[in-house]
């Protein structure tokens, strides 16, 4: 009944008379269209139309206008005022706004290089509605034939521009685009402000264009306006650098030039130290060690002033959780105010201790549970920005089904502890100093223990590791190296029923490997590249991520040097337990195209391969690939697709639904409905496979001649809630092609059923 009521309400709103409140002789602006032949347009032309129609929801139409029209005419009644606020007033067509839009569109096309563009407007009137079509004839665009630096005002700047290795943004054959000229001005401004010209501004850069060639080509010359009060622009070097460390509060006092008055910073019983050309001022609270302060500072005495170095200094200090706020100011030095700058860095400490208690609800394949946790973090353990983290966690899950002795029908609980200690530098023996003290680098030591209790068994997980992280290429490349990650899995107790029915009496090698004692000692490296600054709001963005990991190298070395015993399966043991050996790699690429500020198209491709060798015939269960879920093929629930054409035996068949290879393709059309809501349509395809022919996973092996017939395909829609700092995602996926069915029954695109759907909740975009 509720569904019928909701559908009826939607139909009433959609069918509501949209012209109810339109006065006689006027028209509702129903729609606008832009037709143009400018394939190289670099902006969303709709942004330059001054009058936009009422907002519309796909399939439902102008819902908010319908709500507005439901209100009565008497605005003295609160109910009418409330309904109108929930809705949206009709947009009444304005000829004046249309004429302004014509002019704005023409100016924008001129700015993009279409200097002879013409705009024509046609109106389509039906009843009391009007549709406006802007037809743009761009003509032949003007292209850049030549671009030269012609700096006549400053020989130093001219020499620098001749030596700079960065190529200009403007090149021969490019469109004569004003936005690209602005980008070039910004580039030149960045160059000058990073080689000492701290007072330089992009406003000093101008261009001369020669368009008299009668061939739709432009010769372009860049020059710099001469300074008003001197013969040349001042070029500064850094002189004295003062760091005020540990002040508890600030009240910034600035002079007439906007610079901070550094003589206002003081402590009672202040301690002043000279360290590596730094003057460090602190009170009784030591806060940060001298070495930590110096390591994260890029403002070096004797070096030229650089915006980039100031930004890097901000970033390096701000990434330290021990620091709450950073302020950096420069001012002319009393020693030589025309050539030297003094810099002052103010570091405000954050609260060193951090506590958090939480109670999370869990839902794993329909099984409800709770997961409490308590966390403590010390953000400046040794006065060097080191972070100590301790987390106590637990979980209790109520398993659906009968209270039998079956593996999948018993409630279980787990508890554990996770600890980590993170240093804001590289800690590695024999590493040269410049690498060891590289800013934005981290070294992380982890130690954890987890106990899992079921009525059938008790399982314990012990892990310890050392990991490094750092950035390069102006933070476009991020690196993560798990130098050593050791996981020890053991089962100290197993019930007789579980041993007889699942371990001793089965030939299922996958199940046996999943529940046997195992040592996994792995080394992994991950690199992520994000493309550079977007030239325009419509510039495509992409992310490329690759990873590789190897397990078993250290145990293999130990067992090769010393004599190693073997278990009943012929697996070599170290410290009394068999160890895993495998190699695994993956690569992911995601790209987003922007058609407008509200419309974008994103796609993703991913490939993963893993191969057990030596001491292992099967990968450890936790290191295998899975398919299906909120960030995978969304027509399937988490870990329920594949491998290959394998037919799932039931909801408890999760052990066999894992593989050694993964291939995925995703494409998603995203449309902003408002600043808060986003609508999405998507198509996903992919699956996992095994590289070996395991008897317990029939149809799961990858075969080149048939793998494409085993790609699961799904489609669906999603609604996203954009809170600026957080994006909440609700997706519904429908199976279109199911490789887990018989060959003749796999294509189920036109057979929508509830059991062919999956609902997902996620945080952030899936790719």
TAMOUR-V611262 format. One line per field, one symbol per residue. ss: DSSP state (~ for helix, > for strand, _ for the rest). phi: phi as a letter, one per 40 degrees, with the letter a starting at -180 (. if undefined). burial: + if it has 16 or more other ideal C-beta (glycine too) atoms within 10 Angstrom, else -. A space follows every 50 residues. Layout:
ss: ???
phi: ???
burial: ???
This chain:
ss: _~~~~~~~~~~~~~~____________>>>>>>>>>________~~~~__ ______>___>_~~~~~~~~_______~~~~~~~~~_____>__~~~~~~ ~~~~~~~~~~~______>>>>>>>>>__>>>>>>>>>_____>>>>>>>_ ____~~~~~~~~~___________>__~~~~~~~~~~~~~~~~_______ _~~~>>>>>>______>>>>>>>>____________>>>>>>>>>>>___ ___>_____>_~~~______>>>>>__>>>>>_______~~~~~~_____ ___>__~~~~~~~~~~~~____>>>>>>>>>>>__>>>>>>>>>>>>>>_ __>>>>>>>>>>>>__>>>>>>>>>>>>________>>>>>>>>>>>>__ ___________>>>>>>>>>>>>_________~~~~_____>>>>>>>>> >>>___>>>>>>>>>>>>>>>>____>>>>>>>>>>>>>>>>>>_~~~~~ ~~~~____~~~~~~___>>>>>>>>>>>>>__________>>>>>>>>>> >_~~~~~~~~~____>_____>>>__>>>__>>>>>>>>>>>>>____>> >>>>>>>>>>>>________~~~_>_________________________ ________>_>>>>>>>>>>>>____>>>>>>>>>>>>>>____~~~___ >_____~~~~_>>>>>>>>>>>____>>>>>>>>>>>_____~~~_>___ ___~~~>>>>>>>____
phi: .cccccccccccccccccbdbcccgbbcccabbbbabcccdbaccccccc bbcdcbbdgbgccccccccccccccccccccccccccaccccdbcccccc cdcccccccdcchccbcbbbbbbbbafbbbbbbbbbbcgcccbccabbcb cbcaccccccccccccccccbcgcccbccccccccccccccccbbhcccc accccabbbbbccfbfbbcbbbabccccbacaccbbbcbcbbbcbgccab bcbbcccgcccccccabcfcbbbcafgbbbbaccccfbcdccccccbbcb cgccdadccccccdccccccccbcabbbbbadcdcaccbbbcbbbbbccc ccbabababbcbabfgccabacabbbbbcacbfbgcbbbbbcbaabbccc hcccccdcbbcabaaabbbabbbcacbacgccccccbccgcbbbbbaaab bbbbccabbbbbbaabbbaabaffgcbbbbbccabbbbbabcabcccccc cbbcbbccccccccbbcabbbbbbbbbbbbccdccbcbccbabbbbaaab bgcccccccccbcbcbcccgccbbfgbcbcbabaaaabbbbbbbcacbba bbbababbbaacafcbbbcddcbccbbghcbbcccbcdgbbgcfccccci cccccccaababbabbbacbbccacbbbbbbabbaiabaccbccccbcgc ccbccbcccbccbabibabbbccgcabcbbbbbbcbabccbcdcbccbdb bcbccbbabbbabgcca
burial: ---------+--+--+-+-+++----++++-+-+-+-+--++++++-++- +-++--+---+++++++++++-----------++--++-++++---++-- ++-+++-++++++++-+-+--------+++++-+-+-+--++-++-+--- +--+--++-++------+++---++++--++++++-++++++++++++-+ ---++-+--------+++-+-+++--------+++++++++++++++--- ---------+-+--+-+----------+-++++---++++-++++++++- ---+++--++-++++++--++++--++++++++------++++++++++- ----------------+-+---+---+++++-+++++-+-+-+-+++-+- -----+++-+-+-+-+-+++++++++---------+++++++++-+-+-+ +++++++-+++++-+++++++------+-+++--+++++-+--+---+-- -++----+++++++++++++++++++-+---------+------+-+-++ ++-+++--+----+------++++--++++++++++-+++++-+---+-+ -+++++-+++-+--+++++++-++++++++++++++++++++++++-+-- ---+++++++++++-+-++++++----+++-++++++++++--+--+-++ ++----+--+++++++-+-+-+------+-++++++++++-----+-+-- -----+++-+-+--+++
